[in-house]
Amino acid sequence: MIIGAHSILYSRNAEADRAFVKDVLALPHVDVGGGWLIFGLPPAEVAIHPGEEGTAQEFYFMVADVEAFAARAEQHGGACAPRRKMDWGTLTELTLPSGATVGVYEPAHARPKPLKPKKAKKLARKARKAAGETANKPKKKNAKKRK
């Protein structure tokens, strides 16, 4: 079962974009060495849209208030495209310091409840059991020492 997702934004100036995401967007992060930051994201969702090629992917940040987001980004050197009202929300495009762009929108659509890690593990166990697999995990021994 899926327990998360890892998205990649390619950049011509990864250092500047990482600093912007860390300092301006204030996403929690870990440094996995050599300045490579992996950012935590809030709950996410995925949708499947029809497409001729069937091989394209898109990534959007969702925000509670797109105008406030754009104002903060622009105060710190980011640039946001004019906002557009769509049926599903208000959309803008954030230009990062490298010139790369990422979509940002304030959703107007219903949102699914996020899949919690414990629930994901439970679903994975259920799927393995349904597939006839057995977990080859050693059983935990009682940590208490008996006298």
N, C-alpha and C positions, 0 to 999 in steps of 0.2 A: 504494500500500500504506500501511497505517496505521503511523505511526512513534511514536505516543504517544496519550495521551488527556488532555483538559483537563476537569476537573470543577469545578463551581461550587456553593458552599454559600452560599445567600442568608442575610443576617443583618440584624437591626434595629439592631445595634451592631457594624458590621464592624471598626472600629478595635480594640475590646476583644477580639473573636474572633481577629483577626489576631495581636494580641499574645500571646494564649493559645496559639495554634498555633505561633507562633515561639518563645516562651519556655518553654512547658511541654511541648508535644509535640516540640519541637526539630527541626522539619522544616527542611531547607535551603531558602533562598528567595532571590529577587531582587526588588529594588524597581524597578518599571518606571516610577516617577515618581509624585509626589503621595501617597506612602504606600501605593500599590497594590502589595501583595506577591503574588508568584506562588510557590507552594510546590512543591518537588520531592517526589515520592512514590517509594516503593520500587516494585519490579515490581508490576504490577496484573493483574487478570484480570476477565473479564466473562462473565456467564452470561445465558441467555435463559430466562425463566420464562413459563408461560402466564398470560394475564390477559384479563379481559373487555374492558377498554377498549383495551389494547395501547399506551397512551401514557405510562404511569408509569415513572419511573426511581427507583432507590434507590442510595445510596452508603454504604459501610461502610469503616471502617478495620479492617485485620486486624492483630492483635498476636500475639506469641509467648506472652505470659503475661497473660491478661486481668485477673487479680487484682492483679498488680504494676502494670499500667497504671492500673487504677481507683484504687489507693492513691496513685500519683503525681499523678494528676489531682485527686483530692480534697484532697491536701496543698496544692495550688495554687489552690484555689477552684472547681475543677470539681466536678460531681456526676455520679455514675454510678448507673444504676438497678440493682436487685438482679440478680445474674447468673442466667441461665437456661441449663440444659443442653439443647441441641438435638441431633438426630441428626448435624448437620453441624458442631457446635462449641458453644462457650460464648459467649453473647450478653449484651451490656449496651448501654445507651444513654448516651452522654455528653451532658450539658447544658453548652453553652458559656456564657460570661459574658452573652451577649445573650439567653439563654433558648432559643436554637435547639438542636435535638438532632441528633445523628449516631450511627448505629449503629456499634458496635465489637464485634468478635468474635475469639476464638481458634479458628482453623479445626481441625476434626478430619477434614476431607475431603482427598483427594489434591489436590496443587497442580500445575498445568502449569508447565513451564519457561518463564521469561520470554523474550519475543522480543527479541533483542539488536538494536541499531540497524543494525549491518552486515548482519545477516540480513534485516531489514526492507527495506533498500535493495536487496539482492540479489533478494528476492521481488518488489519493485516493478519492477525491470528485467525480470525474467522475465515478469511480467504484461503489461507494455507490449509486450514482444516477441511474446507470444502473441496480443495484440490487434492486431498489425500496426503498432504505433506505432514511430516512430523517435525516438531521443533527439536533440534539437536542441542539444545542448551543444557548445560549441567544444572542440576537442581542446587539451589542455594542451601548451604549448610547453616545450621543454627550458629549464629555468631557468638552466643554466650558460652563461656567455658563452664563446664560443670565441675564442681569440686567434689 
